[in-house]
């Protein structure tokens, strides 16, 4: 993986993490770094799921892939927030 690929993964992770965090109602008690990490993981897993369904590479914007990624980020943000809340 090249440095441009790492930088783009971080940028996409930030966007996906923030969008996932916006989807979850209420206040999340996690930091920015957790949001970025969850976004990066959700982006990779969402892309893999979209590839499995055959919708990862379409003409134009890959809306279905983005939906998978944002949904996974929302689940991740909610899960980590609940774990942090219990502590």
Residue pairs with C-beta under 8 A, 6 or more apart in sequence:
9 40
9 43
9 44
10 36
10 40
12 39
12 40
12 43
13 36
13 37
13 39
13 40
13 41
13 42
13 43
14 35
14 36
14 39
15 39
16 39
16 40
16 42
16 43
16 46
16 66
16 69
16 70
16 73
17 35
17 36
17 37
17 38
17 39
17 40
17 42
17 73
17 77
18 35
18 39
19 70
19 73
20 35
20 38
20 39
20 42
20 69
20 70
20 71
20 72
20 73
20 74
20 75
20 76
20 77
21 28
21 35
21 73
21 74
21 77
23 70
23 71
23 73
23 74
24 74
24 77
24 78
24 81
28 77
28 78
28 81
29 81
29 84
29 85
30 38
30 77
30 80
30 81
30 84
34 80
35 77
38 73
38 76
38 77
38 80
39 73
41 72
41 76
42 69
42 70
42 72
42 73
42 76
43 69
43 73
45 69
45 72
46 65
46 66
46 68
46 69
46 70
46 71
46 72
46 73
47 56
47 65
47 68
47 69
49 68
49 72
50 56
50 62
50 64
50 65
50 68
53 64
55 62
55 64
55 65
56 62
56 65
58 64
